[in-house]
Amino acid sequence: MQIRSDKTAVRAKRPQARRASRAPARQLPWGTWLNRGLILCAVGVVGFVSSLAWSHLAELPVERVIIEGDVQHTSSAELEALVQPALAGGFLRTDLNELRTQLELLPWIFSAQVRRQWPASLQIEVVEQLPIARWGDSGFLNHEGEVFQSNRVEGAVRLPLLSGPEGREAQVVASYQQLMKLLSPLELTVASLEMDARGGMRAGLGNGIELNIGDRDLDQRVARFAAVYRASLAAQVEQVARVDLRYRNGLAVAYKTPVEVAGI
């Protein structure tokens, strides 16, 4: 017996795709285009006028230079010779940063500020170096321990003379300040301080005595010197040439002429 099975296929109907309808492009009214055109024209006119105004301002010369600050070691002629070439570009084209840099390259100028002052002036404020000591043959140390070079020593001969290896300026200044503090109770001053490459120090006092301090134990060595100075050296200071402090438990005194000193 044969069994026959008939299958009826049912085909689903696909929905018909809807055609997209596009709305016609909206055209701007002529008034809108006119407004946009007027705006563009206005922007162009403003830009053109601004360009003309800038060109006119840029060509304005600097009519006045105002220099402020307590300037004692830098002459007006030096400042004028440096500033004048920078003004060639006019009031607006003058490079203020470059002018400030050039001013600070002058030996005695520590800092400078340059500002425009409308309508046609430049204001320059300078701060001179504050030397606290002479350094070597033609240098000075400022209040921040930085070395600057200058051959002008007017009024600077009263400053202490310091010297030492390059790069150790701050260490020399610190040692000088410490030594001054230690000698202050003795009413002694430091006229010079020299540091060698190994850190050994030699000081010249204001009363003419030379101290060979060495490279260590500054406090202890100066304390021993102070004790002996109070006990005997102060009374014959004019005869003392040098004092060597580089001994572990004592010191050695060299006299200008042979003198017998008790207790040393």
Buried (B, 14 or more C-beta within 10 A) or exposed (E): EEEEEEEEEEEEEEEEEEEEEEEEEEEEEEEEEEEEEEEEEEEEEEEEEEEEEEEEBEEEEBEEBEBEBEBEBBEEEBBEEBBEEBBEBBBBBBEBEEBBEBBEEBBBBBEBBBEBEEEBBBBBBBBBBEBBBBBBEEBBBBEEBBEBEBEBEEEBEEBBBBBBEEEBBEBBBEBBEEBBEBBEEBEBBBBBBBBEEEBBBBBBBEBEBBBBBBEEBBEEBBEBBBEBBEEBBBEEEEBBEBBBBBEEEEBEBEEEEEEEBEEE
